[in-house]
Amino acid sequence: MKKVLLLSLILAFLIPVLSYAQGARTITGKVTDQASGQALPGVAVLAKGTSVGTATDVQGNYSINVPDGSNTLVFRYVGYSDVERAIGNATTINVSMGVDTKQLSEVVVTAIGIERETKALGYSVQEVGAESLERSTQPSLANALNGKVAGVNITSASGSPGAGSRIIIRGATSVSGDNQPLFVVDGVPIDNSTTSAGNPNDGTNTVLSGVANSNRAVDINPEDIESVTVLKGPAATALYGIRAGSGAIVITTKKGTKGAAVVNYSTSFTLDYVNKLPELQQRYSQGSGGEFLGTFGGFNSTLSWGAPLDQLRFDGQPYRYDPNGFLVPVGSPTATDQRAIAYDNLDNFFETGTTWTNSLSISGGTEKTDYYVSLGRTDQEGVVPNSDFTRTSVRINGSTQLSEKLNTFGSANYIKSGGSRIQQGSNTSGVMLGLLRAPITFDLSGGFGEDGEDNPGAYVFPDGTQRTYREGAGYDNPFWTVNRNPYNDEVNRLIGYVGAKYDFTDWINATFRLGTDWYSDRRTNGFDIQSRTAPAGRVAEDQVFNRDLNTDFLVNINRELTTDFSARLILGHNYYSSNYQRLYTQGDGLAVPTFFDLGNAASITTVESTTKIERAAVFGDLSLSYKDYLFLGFTGRNEWSSTLPSNDQSFFYPSVNLGFVFTQALDIGGDVLDFGKVRASYAVVGKDAPAYSLTTPFTFSTWGDGWTTGISFPFTGVAGFNQLTQLGNAGIKPEKNKSIEAGIDLRFFNNRLGLDATWYKNNSEDQIIPVSVSSASGFLSAILNAGEIENRGIEAILRGTPVQTNDFSWDVIVNFTRNQSEVISLYPGVETITLNGFTSPSSRAVVGEPYGVLFGGRFARNDQGQMLIGDDGFPFPADEDGIIGDPNPDWTAGITNTLTWKGLSLSALLDIRKGGDIWNGTVGVMTFFGTAKRTENRGETKVFEGVRLDGTPNTQEVVLDEEWYQANGGGFGAIEEQFVEDGSWVRLRELTLSYRLPSSLLEDTPVKSASIAFNARNLWLNTDYSGIDPENNLTGQGNALGLDYFSMPNTEGYGLTLRVSF
């Protein structure tokens, strides 16, 4: 019922509300539900034959000025039968509307932009409306969908402005390929890829370090969106082909409506704060062995195993690293009364972020033409100093009825986005690494506190050297990084399409659509002289260009064959081409500090790459209907891909789906059950090979040791090439994903309660994976078809309206997901493949285990699983690494409650994740350095639970000291298992309190509607995880999960939103 209400309200606000005064009559009245007598808000009231209309308010009342010549009012409400009433001489017309069971299922946009009733579908889809997206106030569409769709798992790379997100629908279907869904805007597929920062050829894992780059879905302005339909399984996405092998996010943008111009303006301002950080110990100083060491103590000065703070005093003498002086023992002759200070480096560094979004749109039209024009601007300042993201979006779309049979349409959306990003992760210039390893007795701000970012004295000495707690060695001061290690990007993007539809008859039409997605992404990255990542200084210019071209030609035949049978046949052709180019130029050895120009570098390295892909397809979709209660659908698509062998580029995949509305067929609906339907589907979809997998390409030779700048060719004027270390395969075949799905849809109590439940099983075969080979062959791996992944699970969507009166309603939506994955097989003799991560730990595909399990150093255990204890009383590592955790959640749920009383509305989204392990590498390394909260117990004794080598229970008491924590008890030891934690959470993801001004207050103003709302996101988080927000993931949009290593924190936000319509 809630979805019906939301869609009706959206429809009502798009109807022009400007009435014509000449000769107009004013008609008032009230619209109620026929069964309950309760008021219906948002009912569209139209003067038939004109563009004049209005909508009922929350009490169901309306007032409309009807021009001369119109003698009938039309009442429309989604889910209810239309009502027409003759006006005559009446000035008051009250109407009661009855539920139309034929419309209960609503209309959604499916593959290839086809609109269909959900009752006719044999597979699961789910739609999220504009109002739900607007409530989130998230600049990113992906984050705005979080917790609102069953079967969808969304994780963020970080809380930084513009950071990307990972979206997985019903589990990963490819071992090493892309597992994210296809994004489609108004029928045109668009690019959602992520290009990681850094030199693509130097061997550095840029996923684990560098900055959090955007995936390109971040360019979409959520304010332009009318609805988002999530196509979850292969049966739903089969017509989209290869690119939708992992599902599809189908976006329908707002369009113009015929009638007078409608102007909408919205502004939203949010204050953002860090929502969760690892805890630091507050008792011990910089140093080692219980002795305070200053910045000159060599490696030990990086540690926090020094003297207790209560045993230290400042000497009051001038000291280069602290204006308070040098710390000395309490009994020292130079000691003053000033106690040692535990500096709050985290509080001094992080600041209040802001997000300000403005959107203006104008829409309208005539009887033959409609238009929609919008301008959107988002300015986001991060909680990390000097981090920001901006997005400017200009959109125009419209359609024109050139003749009775020919309709043309088109759209153009220009976006300019980008900002300043900050170093993170496994990175000696990463701000979190520098913050969390720093001793609490070293003030990173140099006495400037929260103003450290704006004062060079916080991070650089007068002689120009960097101010760090280890005399220039180790790690960059975070204030240095945000000022001296810049990373800026600027994206210019154009998404557009033109098309035409011709109606040959009232049952045959043809549509042609040409769409393009073009963008350039220019990045500039610098590391100043003395930066730990590049001590000699570095500058890089990275230019990315991408152009996608997509054409669709569709013939739609929709015909009633008899009074009981109808058929719809769609035949189509699709062509897609992609041209991706990247030019990366890096200059090392800067002559002048802070001058990030390639002309300032001593040596230049250039890497250029081009990737071109072409695909063509023909497809068909046959839908049969019997008496509007039995539906049978068939689809077939044959695709040709340039990434496959030239003699075997064609492959075919079919689908079949069945829907049966048993309440209508058996006439068993009554006072309790309004609607009942069962559905089932089977489908096969494919994924082709990555570009250039058939051969082994050559690339410029590069040599590096990870510490120096290395050597790259051309070198001394000589060009040098070498083959890649992965051997190509001229016989590669596409992956195949076979899916079975079954479900049931039920509606009860006059549509007050609804349940949509789905069971599915997907088997992805012929995986395209890199398999290790003997290095004696000259290669490290070969790309092969091998392996299978299975995903099986259940989804449930429960909708209800527990309370509904004339003035008050309470609506609930519950989304529940449980997905279980298993790697059925890999290549014969291969039991594990690394997805990403460190040498240890990593995220892997392991035969017989869930996809992406954590693999690393374990405690040694006996056959009964008991931990083995050595003669010294401490546990020790196993001889071999193994599985140490499963990052996949056991289940997830999103619960949305909306309370509405007159013009006041309160909405809350509770997001729950049960299970999902995370390797907390951050706290592990902090433990080694002595900064973690857990190291405050140093010197305490413990008896480790386990057995001795002879099988007897361990009773030996040991001391937890620096020696233990810097060996196997710390993050640089061999036992990563001890830092794996449960990542479960319960969070209040969204809270919105809004008030819509009564129309009576606006009668004599140009304002037609106005509302104000208080919005909060991530305002409450309950989790046992000891690191940052467990929703974040170090590897961002990649396939690896459950890795946390000095990642950027997430945020919570509080703001206000104003919306006005004219």
Summary of the structure (lengths in Angstrom):
residues: 1062
radius of gyration: 31.4
end to end distance: 28.4
largest distance: 105.7
contacts: 3880
relative contact order: 0.12
helix: 12%
strand: 48%
